[in-house]
Amino acid sequence: MAIPLIGAAAMAAGRAVAKKLATRAVGGITGAGAKQVTPVYRNMETGNVKIVLPSRIEAKEFSKFIGEKVSPKQYQQIQNKGATKMAKDIKSGAIAKAMAKAAEKRAK
């Protein structure tokens, strides 16, 4: 009786390990090190932000436009806040409501 229970437990453990390894292989982590990677490796944030050249150029142009000096990092933050606000407005339906109001005004 004990042998089938031990066998079933070993099979369940084997399936769990295989599932973890398959998940990590999909994420690009393979080989012997795949067993030692924590499951949250994809959610880690890095503090290093690389600023590419076009961002610097855009920051200079934006600085000229508003009349204040804006660093490339500040420019990126402004762009990210704008994109986040736009995504929230789209999800909440605020843009659709504004478009409906504008259509009503045009119809009058």
Buried (B, 14 or more C-beta within 10 A) or exposed (E): EEEEEEEEEEEEEEEEEEEBBEBBEEEEBEEEEBEEBEEEEEEEEEEEEEEEEEBEEBBBEBBEEEEEEBEBEBBBEBBEEEEEEEEEBEEEEEEEEEEEEEEEEEEE
